[in-house]
Every structure is written in C-alpha cells, then in structure tokens.
Amino acid sequence: MNSRLSKVLVTGGAGFIGSHLVDALVAGGCDVVVLDDLSSGSLSNLEHVKDKITFYKGTIQDQKILMKASENCEVIFHQAAMVSVTKTVNNPVDSAFINDLGTLFVLESARQNKVKRVVLASSSAVYGDDPLLPKHENMPLKPMSPYAVQKLTGELYARIYNDLYGLETVCLRYFNVYGPRQDPSSPYSGVISIFMTRAVSKKPPVICGDGKQYRDFVFVKDVVKANLLAATEDDAAGRIFNIGTGKHVSINSLWDMISLFSGLKIEPEYSPPRPGDITESVASIEQAKSALGFEPDYLFEKGLKITFKWYKDS
C-alpha cells in the first residue's frame, strides 16, 4: 500500500484513541470520515478539526450508515466498541451486539464497498492471566471477561474476512493506552487518567488490589503510529500484533510518579480487586518491530508528563 492514504473511515473517531488517530490522518492530508454514536466519545475531541472531516453520528450496528460512511474508503480504522470490561461483565449480551456484531458489520461493509484494508483495535485482555511473560502473539489465549471474548471474536472474524474474502485485515492488541483526552469518568478510564484527576484535585486515589500488579503503559501517539503502519505496510495483512512498549510499571509506582509531578504526598486507599482484572501484563513487541517497523517514540516519563500537563490545564 502507499504510505499516503486517500480516504479513510475511523469508527469511534470521537473517542480517546480515535480522535488522536483522526488528528494524524488529517495532518497527513487524508480525506477523513468519522462514525461515532457519542456514547463514550465527545465532539469536543474533534472541535479543532471539525471543518476538515466528515462526521456521521451513528452506531456501528446501523448497517445503512456504515455503508454510507465507508463508501470509497481505502482503509477503515475500527476503534468503536463498548470498552468497559465491567460493563461487559454486567451486560454480556448487550455488549456482544456492539463488539461482536458491530465488528462483523464493519467488516461486511468493508467487503461490500471493496475497501482495501481494515485495521481493528483488539486488546491484550485476550491473553488473560497466563503467567508467561512477556505476552507474545503465538501463546495460548485465555480470555477472562466477555470483553476479552468479544475482542477475540473480532480477531477471528478478521481472519475469516482476510482469508475467505480477500479483505486485508490487521488486528492490533493494545496494551494499556494512556494520554490526553482519556475520560476519567468513564468505567474503562485508564488508571492513569483516574490518578491524574485525583492528583489535580489533591485527593487520594483508590487502588484496586494491593497495587503490586503491573501494566505495560503505551502512549496514545505511539498507538496512532502503530495504526498508520498497520494500514500501510504490505507485510501486515492478515496478521495480529501486540502494541505496547515491552516495559512495565506497577500501579503503586505509577502513583508515586504522579505524586512527584504534582508535589503531593498523599497515601492511596486500597479496595478489593475488580472482577476480570489481570495481575501482570507486559508485551513482546518483536513482531510489530520486524513486520511494521514499530518502535515506541515516547518513554513512559515523557508521555506521563505530557498527560499530566493536559489534565492540569483542562
């Protein structure tokens, strides 16, 4: 594929990751279409580019609007989803209509409109609590929540559409994405966005579990970079890639760093672990490096400082 994309659709483009992706695509000169039902995204995330994009308010469960939004698109970036693990645990059927059938509708609209490639947002949740670290793409999968099952189902549908119908698909297993615009009030809101908000308001955070659990935190602009590479690298078609940093930070250490930035000395409060939460997670990104040329640009401290400034100034 050419490195410059012509016309693209971003589902969930008003959301946290989706809006940053829209920014990069607009900056690259793409004709960008956004489809979002605004259930978790916000038009404020697109305010600065609203005159440079085509926006449809609608759900990925609406096949008619999907067909219209994806018409003449070269690539679809599928970011739309019910992304709250807790919501999928409480509402497994409702979430399946969005995450399972919605993804199928996206793939089918791409097939019917002869879209070249679909890049799908998947999740490290598909690995479950297998103690093997780092997580690599060929290890056994053990989804532990409806959300994880739904993401895995999306990957399987993507493979079928790639192999059976010739629609190029690439699945990206995001690890813990953070950065500006992440909504701290969302049930899925990353721990970083919650901690930032608590620090700015000088309140203690509530840590689920003992805080010794750790995560591979990846800055949102690095996730955008991975999406663009996945859309344009010929060797990526039909494959699945971890998108993280290959490094990890404990939740307790995270609060210590944010406390340092904010000049606070507040001890966190602790609560029982959340159902379906993973204790340890870190990515192997060797396949993304070799096939996509992906290398994170943002060291954790750099990304954290940018994020803290945004929350402080918001």
N, C-alpha and C positions, 0 to 999 in steps of 0.2 A: 504493500500500500504506500501511497505517497505520504510524506511526513506532514503535508498540509492538507487538512480535511476541508471539504467544501461545505456540506450541510449536515448537521448532526441534531439528534434529539437527546435531551437529558431528562429522563424521568426522575421525579424527586428533585428537580433543579432548584427549588426554592429552599431546600434543606441545608443543613450544615455542610456536608461534603459536596453535595450537588451544586451549591451556589459558588463555591470556590472553583469547581470544575468549569462552571459557566464562565467565570471571570477569565480563566486561562484560555478557553476556546474563543471568547470574544476578542481577547488580546491577540490571538493568533489569526484573526481575520475570518473566522468561521461564521457561516450563517447558522445561528443557534436557535433551536426551538426548545422550549421548556414545557413539560407537562407536570403539574403538581396540584393535588387537591387541597393543599394548605392545612392538612390535618396536623402536621408537625412542622412543616416548613413555614416560611414567612416572606411576604413580598418585600419586607424591609431588607432582606438579604440580597435582593435584586434591584433595589431602588436606583443604584448608581449605573446600572446597565439596561434599565427597562426600555430605553429607546433604541437599543441595539439588538434586541432579541424579540422572538415571537413567543408569547406566553398563552398557554391554554390552562384554564382551571378545570381540572377533571381528574378522575381516578383511572388507574391502570386496569381496573375491572370493566371499564367502558370501552368495548372494542371499537365502537364507531369513532370516538375521539382519538383513540390510539392510532387507528388507520390514517386519520387526517393529519395528526401530528407527525407521524413517521414518513409521510409521503415524500419521495425524492431524497430521503436522507441516506447518507453514505454509511454512517455509524450511529448506533444507539448506545448511549451510556445508561444502563439501567441501575439507578440508585434508589428508586422508590420502594418502600417496604414499611411494614409495621416492625420497627426496630427495637421495641422494648421486649426484652426477654420475659419480664414479669407479666406484661400484657398477654404474651402468647401462652404463658403458663395458665393465666386466669381465663383466657378466651382462645383455646386452641383451634376451634372451628372457625371463628371469625377471622383470626389471623391467617389461617390457611387459605381462605378466599382471597386475601390480599397477596400473601407471599408465595403461595403455590400457584393458584390460578392466575393471579396478576402477572407473574413472571411468564407463565405459559402464553398469556395473551400478548405480552410484549414480543416474545419470540415469534409467535404466529403472525403478528402484524409486520414484523421484520421480514419474514419469509414471503408473505403476500406482496409486500411492497418492494421486494428484491433489494433489501438493504444489504450492504456488503458484510458488515460485522456488528455483533452485539458484544459489548463489554459489560459483564454482570458483576455487581457487588455481592460477594459472598462473605463468609466470616470464619474466623479461627474457632468459633464455637463448635464447628463440625468435629473438631478433634476430641472434645470432651476432656475428661480428666486422666487420660493415658499419661503415666508418669514419664514416658520417654521425652527427653528434651535435647535439642530444640525440636519443635514440631516441623516435620517435613511432609511434602505433598503426597508421598507414597506410603505413609504409615496408615495403619488401620484407623477407621473413623468411629467415633463413639458419641454421637450427639446426645445431649442430656436434657434438652428442652425442646418444646415444639418449634421455637425459633430456629434452633440448630438443625432440626429435621427439615424444616422448610427451606433453609438455605441449601442444604444438601440436595433436596429435591430439585431446586433450581439448577444446581450444577449438573444433575443427571439429565434434566430436560435440555440443557445447553449442549451436552454431549450428543444427545439424540439429534438435535437440530443441526449440529455441525456434521455428524457422520451420515445421517439419513437424508437430509435435505440440502446439504451443501452451504448452509448459512454459517459463516465463520463466527465462532463464539470464543470468548476468553473470560475465564472466571478468576476474580481476584479475592483471595481470602484475607480480608482486612484484619489486622490485629487491633490494638486499642488506639483508635484515632482521636486526636485532640487538636485544639486550635481555636482561633477566634470564631464566633458565631455559634458555638455549641450551646444549646439551650440548657441551662442548669435546672430548669423547672421540669424538663422532660423526664419521664420514667426511665429513659435509656441514657439520660445525660451522663457523659463520661465522668468518672470520679474526679478528673482534673477540673472540669468546668464547675462541679459542685464545690470542690475545695477552693477554687479561685473566688467564687461568690462568697463563701464563708469568710475567707481571709479579708476580702474587701470590706465586708460588713463587720469585721472583727468578732466573729462568732466561731466557736469550736466546731470542727467537722464531726460527723458521725461515721465511724469506720465499721463496716460490716465484717465480722470476724475479728481476728487478732491483729490484722494489719501486716502480717508477715507474708501474706500472699503477694505475688508479684506479677507484673504485666510487661509486655513489650509495647511501649507507647510510641506511636508513629505520628509525626506532624502532618496536618491535613494537606499542606502543599506538596509533601512527598507522595501522598496518596494520589493527588491530582497528577503528578508527574508519572506515576505508575499507570494510571488510566490512559494517559496520552500515548505512552509507549505501547501499552496493550492494544491500542486502537490502530497503531501504525506499523508495528513490527510483523513482518511476514511469518516468522517462525512461531509467533504466539498463538496462531489459530488452533482451536481445539484443545487448548491446554489450560491448566489451573496453576496459579501462582500465589504463594504467600506474599503479603505486603506488610512488612514490619521493618524493624531495624536490626534484629539479631541480638539486641541487648535488652536487659530488663531492669526494672526499678520496683522496689517493694512499696506498698501503699503507705507504710509508716515513713519511709524515706521521702516519699513524694510530699507528704505534709510538712516534713522538716524543711525541704527546699522551698516550698511556697511560703512557709513561715518566715524563712530567711529573707525572701524577696520583699515581704510585706512588713518586716520589722516586728513581727508578733512573737509572743511566747505563750501560746495557748495549747494546753493539752487536749488531744482529741477525746471524744467519747466513743465508746465501743458498743456495738449491738450484735445480735446473732447473725451468722452468715445468711445470705439470701439464697433461696432455693435455686438450684441450677447454676450457681456461680462456680467458676473454675479457680482452683487454688494457685496453680503455677502455669504461666504461659510465656513462651518466647519463640520467635520464628526463626527457622532457617530460611534465608532469602537467596540461597545459592542459585536456585533455578531462575529466579527473577533477574539475578545479576547476569547469568550466562545467556538467557534467551531474550531478555528485554533490554539489557544494559542498565538495569535499575540499580541505583545506589542512592541511599538517603542523603539529602543535602543538609538536613537540619539535625545537629546534635541535640540531645534532649534539653540541655540547659538553655540553648539558644531558642528552641521552639517554646519552651516554658516561659522565658522572659517576654517573648512576643505576645504570647497568650495572656500573661498576667497584665501586661500593659493595656491590652484590649479590654479586659474585664474591668480594670481600674478606671479606664476612660469612658466606659459605656454608661 
